Amino acid sequence: VQDPDPRTLARARLGELDAFEELVRAHQADVFRFTWYLTRDRDLAEEVTQETFLRAFRFIARFRGESKFSSWLMRIARNCAMDALRGRHRDEQHKETAEPSAVTDGGVARAELDAALAAISEDHRQVFLLVEILGLSYQEAADALQVNVGTVKSRMFRARQRLCRALEDDEVQSG
Amino acid sequence: MKCETMQLAASERLDGERLSPDIVASLDTHLEACAQCRAFLNGAAHVRSALRIRPAEDVPDLTASIMRAVQQEPVALRRRARASVRGVAAPMHLRPRHLAPVTAALVLGLILGSAVVGGPWQRPSTAPLAMAAVIRDSQSAAGTVTAYRATYAITERGLSAEVPQRQLTMDVAFRAPEQYRVDISDKTAYPSKAWTPTDLTYVGNGRATYRSGPTGCPGDLPVQECPRTQATVTRTSASSLATSPPSDLVIPLTSLADTPGVRITGTGTVSDRPAVRIEIPYERAEPLFSFTGLGGRWRPFFPSDRVVLWLDQAHWFPLRYTVYPSQDPQRRAWELRFGLPVESSGGWIFDVRATGIDRTAPVGSFAIPRVVQAQPVPLAQLPERLGYAPLTPPLPEGFSLRATLMPPGPGASSPMSILSYTRGLTYLVIAEHPGSGLDGVSGAGPGTEQVRLTNGGIAYYSAATQDHGRTLSIRSSSGETLYLETNLTRERLLAIAGSLPILGQAALPSGTSG
C-alpha cells in the first residue's frame, strides 16, 4: 500500500476537497477489500468504506504522520467495520453472507479458504488481512491495529497455522 | 518448541520482514532437516498463492458517493479548512471577488438544482443541464475579459525513469484583442547536463507569433538529440491560421464548447476560490495543454485519460487540472509503446495548479522582435485592394472587426483577406480567397466531418485540437474558398457559416462524411 504524496496529504489536511478526493481514489479499493473480508457483506463493506473516508475527512487535520497514512486509514476502517458489525448483531443474528464462490478452477480451494478465514478469530483475521491481502509491513499493521510488532508477528503466525491446518483437513476430508 | 520458533521465523521471512543473519542461517539449516516445518512453509505458500491467484474482488468506485457525503459535512469543518488554506496564497493571488450578477444567478441555479437532486454532486442525468449553463456562462464571461495574468505550478510524473517527476511554472498573460504570452520555466533538478530544461516562451500578437525554447523531441530519442533552438514565426500565409491562440489557458472555451463527454461532478474550494469540478477526457481537454505543443519534452497522454478540471465559479478561469490514467484496457499496450510503467487510474500523472490569478493588465511584453505587424485595412478599401468584396457575416453583438490583407500563398496570385472578429477572449477568423489560395488549410481530410449548413451548402468541420481551434472550410462550385476558425461553439460556427451567401460543394465521394 503506497502512501500518498506528502503534499497531497498536506492539502487534504487543510480541507482541500480535490486533494482529499485523490486520497479516496487511491485508497478506496484497499479499504473496500479489507472491510469486505471483515464483514463478508458487500453492501455493508460499501457503507463501511464510505464511513471510513467520512471519518478520515473529519479527523484528517489531527493526522500528524506518526504512522503511515495507510495504517491510520486502515485503523479507521477496522473501527468502522467493528462498529457496523456490532450494530448488525444488535439488530439481527449475523447472517452467513459470505458470497458463494463459483466452483470453477480454484473455486473449491477459494471457498475452503474463505471458510477457514471466517473461522479464525477476529484479531488474527485482521492481522492476516492487513499483511497478506493488503501487503502492509508488520510495523504498519501494528500501527493500524494499535498493537506492538511482536503481537502482529505472533498473530500472523497463528493465523497461518490455523489456515494451513484447515486446508489440510479439507484436503483429507475431500480426498 | 524449536519447530514453533523456526516456523515463526519462516512466517516472518515470508512476509518480507528482516531477520538477523544468524536466524536466517539457523532457519535454513533447520528447514533442510525438518519435514514438519517444510510442510508448514509449503502450506503457508499454498495459502498465499490461493489468495493471490483468485480473481480480484469487484471493487466499486465509491468516489462520488464519498465526496457527496463529505460535501454534506457541517459547514464549520469546511470553513475551518478554507481559513487554513489562505496561508498558501501566491504572489499574484487575487482576493475573492463578489460574484457578478449573471454568475451569481448561475451559482444560485446550481445550488437550487443541487437541492433538487440531493447535493452538489450531481447525478449524471442532471449533468447536461448544469453543463449547458457552465458553457453558456463561460462563453459570456470570455467576452468581457480584457486583461488577465496567472501563474501555475505544473507537476509532471512519468516522463522517464531518470526523471520520474518534474516541476515547472507557467505564466499566462492576455490582453485584448489577440495578445497572448506564455512563459514556462523548468524548475526540475535533472540528473545530468544532457537534459535541456523545458524553458519556453510563446507570444501571440494578432497574426504574428514568436516561440523560443528547445525543439520538441520524440520521447524515445536520447536527450542529447534535443538541442536548444530559438524560433521566430510570423504568420505570412493562411495556413498559419491553423495556430490558434492559447485562449483555453484563460477560459477553456474550446474544451468546454459542447456537453457530450463532459460532466460536472461537484463544487468545492480551490485556492480559496469557489470552484466547479468538471470531468472531461484528455482528447476533449487538449487545448488546455496547448503549451506542451510549444516545444521541449513532455510526457504523452492517452486520449481517454481523465482530466479533472476545477473552474473558478465566478470567472471560469482554470484553477486546477489534473490528469488521471484512463481504465481503457488498450492503454496498457500504449504504455508499453511509450516505455511507460503500468499507470494506475487512481494516481494522477499531470497536475496544473493556479498559484496566482489577476485580472489587471499584464506586465509582460507582447512585442515580437523583427516582426512588422500587418496593418489593418478599412473594410471599404478591401474590394479595391482584393479585387472582390469579402463575405462578411453580420457582426455578432459586442464583437469588433479587424481586417488585414495577407500576401498570396503558394500557387496563388492575389492576396487574401483575413477578417478577425474578437470580443474579449472570443475570436472568429475568416479567411477568403477567390481561388486555391487556401488549399493548405481548407477542404476535406482525415478527421474532418462533412456537415450541411442551413443555407443548404456543404462544409467540412474539424474539432479543435491542441494546434487549432474549431474550423470549417467551404469551397463553392466556382472554386472560391472560405476558411473559418473560432473558439465559439460548434453551433454558433455553423450558424454563422450558414448565414453567408456561399454554397459549399462536396469535395469527397459520399460515404466519407462523419
Interface residues (C-beta under 8 A of the other chain):
Chain A: L14 G15 E16 L17 D18 F20 E21 E22 V24 R25 A26 Q28 A29 F32 R33 W36 E46 T49 Q50 F53 L54 F57 R58 A61 G106 A109 R110 L113 V131 E132 I133 S137 Y138 K153 S154 M156 F157 R160 Q161 L163 C164 L167 E168
Chain B: Q7 L8 S11 E12 D15 G16 E17 F40 G43 A44 H46 V47 R48 A50 L51 I53 R54 E57 V59 P60 D61 L62 T63 S65 I66 M67 A69 V70 Q71 E73 L77 R78 R80 A81 R82 S84 V85 V88 G266 G268 T269 V270 R277 V308 W310 R320 T322 Y324 S345 G346 G347 W348
